[in-house]
Structures are given as C-alpha cells and as structure tokens.
C-alpha cells in the first residue's frame, strides 16, 4: 500500500501517520484488523492482517466492540470524526455567509426601492410646485 512518503508499505506496517485516505472515503473508519496467529512449532506468523473500512455509526456502536470480543486486534488508520466535525463547521460557515449575503441583498433592494420612491415623490412635488407657480402667474 502506498503511504504518504511514497513507499509501498506492507499492511502490517501501516499507521495513522503514514496512511493516505482515498478520496471520497473520508467519512468511513479505516482499520487494519487481524486475529494474530503463530505457528506453534516455528513461531512464524500465520495470520494476515487486512484493511477494512466501516461506516462511522455502525463501527462506533457495534463493530468495534464485536471485533474486540472476537479477538481481533484493531488498528484505526483513519477516524472520520474530525473530518465530519470540520465539514459541519464548514457548512455552518457557508450557511452563515449565505444568510448574510441574502440579508445584504434584501437591504440593497429595500434601499433602492426607498430611493426610487423618494425620487418619485420629489419629482411629483417639483411638478406640483411648477403647476402652482404657473397658476399663480396666470391669476395675477
């Protein structure tokens, strides 16, 4: 498996520090699981570890405890809780920015409408003043 330093490393040597999370799999737990077994005569390792990916909710509630009960050694390579919290924070910031932009746009539309109404009222007032002046001049 290719690690952050670019080396092809065996699964049993993977750690959380050198593991690269594949794109699109950031919301899952990535673990190396293994039930260690050794040959009783030679002491050589018979078992082979494997990389397993689990959904966040199911891993935290059920799978981790069940694996431990069954004798698996579980090494967590990627914990998605930090990624999920970061994404939630980012979504909250985006929502806040969108709300502020919408509020600003609404205020600009309101200000433009007020300015147009004031301009129309001033024009009507000037027109009335001119008409009043004309009538005054005609009567005099």
C-alpha positions in Angstrom: 0.0 0.0 0.0 1.4 3.4 -1.0 2.0 5.7 2.0 2.4 9.4 2.4 6.1 9.2 1.9 5.5 7.4 -1.4 6.8 4.0 -0.4 5.0 0.7 -1.0 4.5 -0.5 2.6 3.0 -3.8 3.8 -0.3 -3.6 5.5 1.1 -4.7 8.9 3.4 -1.6 8.9 0.6 1.0 8.2 0.0 3.6 10.9 -2.4 6.5 11.2 0.5 8.8 10.5 1.6 7.3 7.1 -1.8 6.2 5.8 -3.4 8.0 2.8 -7.2 8.2 2.9 -8.6 7.6 -0.6 -10.7 10.5 -2.0 -14.4 10.0 -1.3 -13.8 7.7 1.7 -13.2 10.3 4.3 -16.5 9.5 6.1 -15.5 6.0 7.0 -13.3 4.3 9.6 -10.3 2.7 8.0 -8.8 -0.1 10.2 -6.3 -2.9 10.0 -7.8 -5.9 11.6 -6.2 -9.2 12.4 -6.5 -12.2 14.8 -2.9 -12.9 15.4 -1.9 -16.5 15.0 1.6 -18.0 15.0 2.8 -21.5 14.1 3.4 -23.2 17.5 6.4 -25.1 16.1 8.3 -22.4 14.3 6.8 -19.2 15.8 6.2 -17.9 12.3 3.3 -15.7 11.8 0.4 -17.4 10.0 -2.3 -14.8 10.1 -2.5 -12.0 7.6 -3.8 -8.5 8.5 -6.4 -6.9 6.3 -7.5 -3.3 5.7 -11.2 -2.9 6.4 -13.5 0.1 6.0 -16.5 0.6 8.2 -19.3 3.3 8.3 -18.8 5.7 11.2 -22.1 5.0 13.1 -22.0 1.2 12.8 -18.3 1.0 13.7 -18.7 3.1 16.9 -21.9 1.4 18.0 -21.4 -2.3 17.2 -18.4 -3.4 15.1 -15.5 -2.2 17.2 -16.8 -3.9 20.4 -17.7 -7.1 18.5 -14.3 -7.3 16.8 -12.6 -6.9 20.2 -14.8 -9.6 21.7 -13.9 -12.0 18.8 -10.1 -11.5 19.5 -9.3 -9.1 16.6 -6.5 -6.6 17.0 -7.9 -3.4 15.6 -5.6 -0.5 14.5 -7.5 2.6 13.4 -5.8 4.3 10.5 -8.4 7.0 9.8 -11.0 8.3 12.3 -13.7 10.3 10.4 -15.0 12.2 13.5 -12.5 15.1 12.9 -13.4 15.2 9.2 -17.1 15.2 9.9 -16.8 17.9 12.5 -14.7 20.0 10.1 -17.3 19.6 7.3 -20.1 20.5 9.7 -18.2 23.7 10.7 -17.6 24.5 7.1 -21.3 24.0 6.2 -22.3 26.3 9.2 -19.9 29.0 8.0 -21.2 28.7 4.4 -24.8 28.9 5.7 -23.9 32.0 7.7 -22.2 33.6 4.8 -25.2 32.9 2.5 -27.6 34.3 5.1 -25.5 37.4 5.4 -25.4 37.8 1.6 -29.1 37.3 1.4 -29.7 39.9 4.1 -27.3 42.3 2.4 -29.1 41.8 -0.9 -32.5 42.4 0.7 -31.3 45.6 2.3 -29.9 46.8 -1.0 -33.2 46.1 -2.7 -35.0 47.9 0.1 -32.7 50.9 -0.1 -33.1 51.0 -3.9 -36.9 50.9 -3.5 -36.8 53.7 -0.9 -34.5 55.8 -3.1 -36.9 55.3 -6.1 -39.9 56.3 -4.0 -38.2 59.4 -2.7 -37.1 60.3 -6.2 -40.7 59.9 -7.4 -42.1 61.9 -4.5 -39.6 64.7 -5.1 -40.4 64.8 -8.8 -44.2 64.9 -8.0 -43.5 67.7 -5.5 -41.5 69.7 -8.1 -44.2 69.2 -10.7 -46.8 70.4 -8.2 -44.7 73.5 -7.4 -44.3 74.3 -11.1 -48.0 73.9 -11.6 -48.8 76.0 -8.6 -46.4 78.7 -9.8 -48.0 78.7 -13.3 -51.5 79.1 -11.8 -50.3 81.9 -9.6 -48.7 83.7 -12.6 -51.9 83.2 -14.6 -54.1 84.5 -11.8 -52.0 87.6 -11.1 
